[in-house]
Amino acid sequence: MSHPADDERILAAMERGLTHDDPALSARMETLNQQFPGQPERPAKACSRRDPRLVTAAVLAVIAVLALILTAALNTTPAPPDGEVTRPAAHSAVVAPDR
């Protein structure tokens, strides 16, 4: 791994070479630098991997929501057809008359 001083020296040499090879480009770049002072150069954003804990938590949350939806859908009682009266099973037992 190179030291920052080495990097600066290499970049300065590259800049001198580009200025010598293409003075028009150098003039344009200097104009842009004057128009936008204080704009730091942004390094290329490295491709970062997602945190496995975050992915696991998101997957578990989706599964939990789907489980709640399925539970709610399967536990609903269907509406009786029109005109029918439904009675709870405990009250619908037939009682034999006393003799």
Secondary structure, 3 states (H helix, E strand, C coil): CCCHHHHHHHHHHHHHHHHHHCHHHHHHHHHHHHHCCCCCCCCCCCCCCCCHHHHHHHHHHHHHHHHHHHHHHHCCCCCCCCCCCCCCHHHCCCCCCCC
